Amino acid sequence: MAQPLVKKDDDRDDEADYSPFLGIEKGAVLQEARVFNDPQLDPRRCSQVITKLLYLLNQGETFTKVEATEVFFAVTKLFQSKDIGLRRMVYVMIKELSPSADEVIIVTSSLMKDMTSKTDMYRANAIRVLCRITDGTLLTQIERYLKQAIVDKNPVVASAALVSGIHLLQTNPEIVKRWSNEVQEAVQSRAALVQFHALALLHQIRQNDRLAVNKLVSSLTKGSVRSPLAQCLLIRYTSQVIRESANNNQAGDRPFYDFLEGCLRHKAEMVIFEAARAITELNGVTSRELTPAITVLQLFLSSSKPVLRFAAVRTLNKVAMTHPMAVTNCNIDMESLITDQNRSIATLAITTLLKTGNESSVDRLMKQITNFMSDIADEFKIVVVEAIRSLCLKFPLKHRSLMNFLSNILREEGGFEYKKAIVDSIVILIRDIPEAKESGLLHLCEFIEDCEFTYLSTQILHFLGIEGPKTSDPSKYIRYIYNRVHLENATVRAGAVSTLAKFGAMVDTLKPRVFVLLRRCLFDNDDEVRDRATLYLNTLGGDGAVVETGEDVKEFLFGSLDIPLVNLENSLKNYEPSEEAFDINSVPKEVKTQPLAEKKAPGKKPTGLGAPPAGPPSTVDAYEKLLSSIPEFANFGKLFKSSAPVELTEAETEYAVNVVKHIFDGHVVFQYNCTNTIPEQLLENVTVIVDASEAEEFAEVASKPLRSLPYDSPGQTFVAFEKPEGVPAIGKFSNMLRFIVKEVDPSTGEAEDDGVEDEYQLEELEVVAADYMLKVGVSNFRNAWETMDADCERVDEYGLGPRESLAEAVNAVINLLGMQPCEGTEVVPNNSRSHTCLLSGVYIGNVKVLVRLQFGLDGPKDVAMKLAVRSEDEAVSDAIHEIVASG
Amino acid sequence: MELCPLIKNILLLDSEGKRIAVKYYSDDWPTNSAKEAFEKAVFAKTQKTNARTDAEITMFDNYVVVYKFVQDLHFFVTGGENENEIILAAVLQGFFDAVGLLLRGTVDKKEALENLDLILLCLDEIVDGGIILETDANVIAGKVASHSMDAGAPLSEQTITQALATAREHLTRSLLK
């Protein structure tokens, strides 16, 4: 890995480039490390060798297990020396080597001696080293010393113990929690950093006890915390308390706001900034609360220090998203930052200005930005392009100058991501601002005349095919498209052929001319291009005369595929060539949502037992396979939907159970995923006794017990019910886990022969209307809505009563209906008073359903909702209203 | 949100982007090649800027990086994207000034490599496992310097710290402004 420095430096005989580590080699240094074993230690020389070892490690060199062990044992010899400098290097070296448990024992006694030494520096460092390398068992032995160290009068020692405590809290919380009293004493320390470390540890010890945190904050905000770092911590804890108490404290002033506001006058910049940022991030912050924070941030904008300017402009940029008016006061300072040396600051300033700017300032701003664009990197340009896009959506009247700007920068040099951002923006503007359509399409046409990115060319061609035929003069785009057939690679040519065909299909007058062009494509040297041309020539019909193209042909060629491509891909992979043709209707339409948990950073994995029982992978395919492999359920037909797992037990109970509801046309199967979290038990013959007395339409038909459930390996048991066919029957089920429990000897892992029958109460389970709804998205909601028969529309209004927030109300309704939100409408912007949400889905019986929800705030908290449903069956539209009315 | 301010790494690179001394406190870069890639990216991004009078700052890959250059040495401190920039800058300033004190004003690559032990100890005194230990350059330098004293010298750390602090005060003033 690490290049020996010598190679690089060989060819340059520069005196100034001399390095003491020139030509250093691991093998030689390991040899040198033998001096550690000399009876007469030379501290200087030993220090040098350790430095060399550390240098190697720092350059990325690694030691093998044997080498590391050897070095470690040699280093332990150095505890004999009384040289402070050497000892200090020994500490660092031991931490770097991170010895294994059996090696740690060798140094434990030496370190414990140092921990009780009279020399402060020894105590502090020995604590840090020992806590770093120790495991839990040793900790109880040294706990007494650590507690003493926390209240040591030397701040370095106290800090070392406190910081070690913070680290140890992750691994040995029960021990560290016992130090509460000492830590509390340290919070009062006169030494700034001790106070900071003590406060951090005290808060972490108490973080799960909301009341205690509240008390901590109340008492400290009154007193004076000396250290700026500790004050920053206190501000963070305070905002947390404010956040958590926001829900139950509606009336009157916000608690602790005065404290935050007071911190704006602190003498340390880090505290001022922390407080200002905390205020801007308060939930539902008012402009009166914001003003003082904005004022100090504005001062920072003209600071000579880049870090302050950056911090301020970054925060104001965020504020501008929700409270653009509050930031307008800073516009003049912000404009002078456009020329800032630091390009990050300049970009943030520009995008903030774009957010806060008003209609009249747009033109001036665009002029300034044009100069600026030439000398920043692509990544900054992308940010600017995105800001301009949202500005244009805000001021549609300004589309001309903004569109011009976009087309200008589209012609300039730039990488793929940047060009893609511009093209995406133009496409969005064309879609949302009808007046911008024609000029936007022409800009795109010009761009593909000289575009090096195949992906963008094909995207634009596709888009042209959709929008071009709808313009006043579709023929003017044909030239641009046909040029592609001559000049580009096969992928783009094929795309161009499809686009031409679309023009031919949609615009009858163009059809003869398009046919001429398509016929020429029959001689292309690429298979795909020729195939496409042949297909279109044969299906569009009319032999190139001016005739209308049949609706079904259009639907076949250009209709949208309402099946998720992933599902289609999977089904095609599973298809085995046979007499039977592949049936596209057999592809599941359910949109798979990726479990979020997978994306979370590793290292924070829940520990084995506390984790919820992991069922088999929750994909439709896997469930389908699993269920069809069970003979009892094999004749239930096609699986309509499987729900997400519903927990039936609290976290960290003896047995963890969750249930997945599988809906068939005439049956429902409950799949109980069980995990046994008691190492001393083996469960056998596990069943769930379901009481369906509150679910009248359901009758139990089969049950499949789980033969045995050993410790920590999840298993499943099933119960099946019959229900009236095609009817969205609902009901409540109570569940009891019944099993035979056998004691297991933990040392041998063998179970006793005799078991005892036992029961375990689980929580209730409900089959609700949403279980009969598949989440199926549509790509263009408006189109889909308009093609649906208006006769089947049902509209009604509902009062939802007081709600926590608009977003919460929207979510509740989405969950109630179990439908797929479209076009990102499930996200409610902060502080908005009304919101429209679009949903789509497929109801049992394969009935497509579209829902348009309009929410409005009525009074401070009351939410009113207008629900419009269109579906292929009016009975289903009524059923949706019933769901909402009864929910 | 992480409540306690955390440092992701501290880097000291030379004018070609090569390591003098680096310390990572986060698992975000599990391998040496990931670390080297990060250093390369940081260096490339900051190389052309002038961070010689004031600490500069940039943001990329969801990290905030503050940095300062002197001679052929490039100092960097990295934090998470939501970290208070000014706290990071304080750590950088502490590191930068402490190195200045320890190298007795001659702050360049040659001197840094010749006193690598001091630099490594300095890193060890500033941050422990991501948590800030100390940001005051005088105290940091004092803790490091006291270790290079003879074993026989009187072991009153505080006085040594203070002596050192006074001796270097005029220098620090100009650095801390």
Boltz contact constraints between the chains, C-beta under 6 A:
constraints:
  - contact:
      token1: [A, 1]
      token2: [B, 32]
      max_distance: 6.0
  - contact:
      token1: [A, 19]
      token2: [B, 113]
      max_distance: 6.0
  - contact:
      token1: [A, 20]
      token2: [B, 113]
      max_distance: 6.0
  - contact:
      token1: [A, 20]
      token2: [B, 114]
      max_distance: 6.0
  - contact:
      token1: [A, 51]
      token2: [B, 116]
      max_distance: 6.0
  - contact:
      token1: [A, 51]
      token2: [B, 117]
      max_distance: 6.0
  - contact:
      token1: [A, 54]
      token2: [B, 120]
      max_distance: 6.0
  - contact:
      token1: [A, 55]
      token2: [B, 116]
      max_distance: 6.0
  - contact:
      token1: [A, 58]
      token2: [B, 21]
      max_distance: 6.0
  - contact:
      token1: [A, 59]
      token2: [B, 19]
      max_distance: 6.0
  - contact:
      token1: [A, 60]
      token2: [B, 32]
      max_distance: 6.0
  - contact:
      token1: [A, 82]
      token2: [B, 151]
      max_distance: 6.0
  - contact:
      token1: [A, 83]
      token2: [B, 151]
      max_distance: 6.0
  - contact:
      token1: [A, 84]
      token2: [B, 147]
      max_distance: 6.0
  - contact:
      token1: [A, 84]
      token2: [B, 151]
      max_distance: 6.0
  - contact:
      token1: [A, 85]
      token2: [B, 147]
      max_distance: 6.0
  - contact:
      token1: [A, 85]
      token2: [B, 148]
      max_distance: 6.0
  - contact:
      token1: [A, 88]
      token2: [B, 147]
      max_distance: 6.0
  - contact:
      token1: [A, 92]
      token2: [B, 124]
      max_distance: 6.0
  - contact:
      token1: [A, 119]
      token2: [B, 155]
      max_distance: 6.0
  - contact:
      token1: [A, 120]
      token2: [B, 157]
      max_distance: 6.0
  - contact:
      token1: [A, 163]
      token2: [B, 128]
      max_distance: 6.0
  - contact:
      token1: [A, 163]
      token2: [B, 131]
      max_distance: 6.0
  - contact:
      token1: [A, 167]
      token2: [B, 129]
      max_distance: 6.0
  - contact:
      token1: [A, 193]
      token2: [B, 134]
      max_distance: 6.0
  - contact:
      token1: [A, 200]
      token2: [B, 4]
      max_distance: 6.0
  - contact:
      token1: [A, 236]
      token2: [B, 3]
      max_distance: 6.0
  - contact:
      token1: [A, 269]
      token2: [B, 86]
      max_distance: 6.0
  - contact:
      token1: [A, 270]
      token2: [B, 84]
      max_distance: 6.0
  - contact:
      token1: [A, 270]
      token2: [B, 86]
      max_distance: 6.0
  - contact:
      token1: [A, 270]
      token2: [B, 87]
      max_distance: 6.0
  - contact:
      token1: [A, 273]
      token2: [B, 86]
      max_distance: 6.0
  - contact:
      token1: [A, 274]
      token2: [B, 84]
      max_distance: 6.0
  - contact:
      token1: [A, 305]
      token2: [B, 54]
      max_distance: 6.0
  - contact:
      token1: [A, 306]
      token2: [B, 54]
      max_distance: 6.0
  - contact:
      token1: [A, 306]
      token2: [B, 56]
      max_distance: 6.0
  - contact:
      token1: [A, 306]
      token2: [B, 57]
      max_distance: 6.0
  - contact:
      token1: [A, 307]
      token2: [B, 55]
      max_distance: 6.0
  - contact:
      token1: [A, 307]
      token2: [B, 57]
      max_distance: 6.0
  - contact:
      token1: [A, 307]
      token2: [B, 66]
      max_distance: 6.0
  - contact:
      token1: [A, 307]
      token2: [B, 85]
      max_distance: 6.0
  - contact:
      token1: [A, 307]
      token2: [B, 89]
      max_distance: 6.0
  - contact:
      token1: [A, 310]
      token2: [B, 57]
      max_distance: 6.0
  - contact:
      token1: [A, 311]
      token2: [B, 85]
      max_distance: 6.0
  - contact:
      token1: [A, 344]
      token2: [B, 58]
      max_distance: 6.0
  - contact:
      token1: [A, 344]
      token2: [B, 59]
      max_distance: 6.0
  - contact:
      token1: [A, 603]
      token2: [B, 27]
      max_distance: 6.0
